Amino acid sequence: MFETVRMPVTVLLVVGDRVEFTTPDRDHKDPMTEPLARVLPLVEHLGLNVRTLPGTRLVALIDGAGDLVGLERP
């Protein structure tokens, strides 16, 4: 069984069908990229609007396979 890792992230951009995040290990030159379809329900669950996401600080939940499985407020 894989453990879920909590990682601080900041939303850099929402571009087309993807969301870019900066992380402690990935800056704006090489952001973590996730499909908008995966991120949208996670941010809506937090009561956030996708249009106001850039600059938002969150905590990403990453599973053992390296997939984004959740987002939390810090």
C-alpha positions, 0 to 999 in steps of 0.5 A, spaced: 500 500 500 502 506 498 502 512 502 499 519 500 504 525 500 502 532 502 506 537 498 505 545 498 503 548 491 502 554 488 497 555 482 501 558 477 497 558 471 490 555 468 492 555 461 487 551 456 485 544 459 491 544 464 493 547 471 500 549 472 503 549 479 509 550 483 512 546 488 518 546 493 522 542 487 519 545 481 519 552 479 515 556 474 520 554 469 518 547 470 512 547 473 507 541 475 502 540 470 495 537 471 489 536 467 484 541 468 478 536 468 482 533 474 483 539 478 476 542 477 472 538 482 478 538 487 478 546 487 470 546 487 470 542 493 474 547 496 469 552 494 474 555 489 473 558 482 478 556 477 478 563 474 481 566 481 486 560 482 493 563 480 497 565 486 493 560 490 497 556 495 494 549 497 496 543 499 496 537 494 495 530 496 499 525 491 499 518 491 504 513 491 504 513 483 505 520 483 498 522 481 494 528 484 488 525 488 486 531 492 487 538 494 487 542 501 487 549 504 494 550 507 
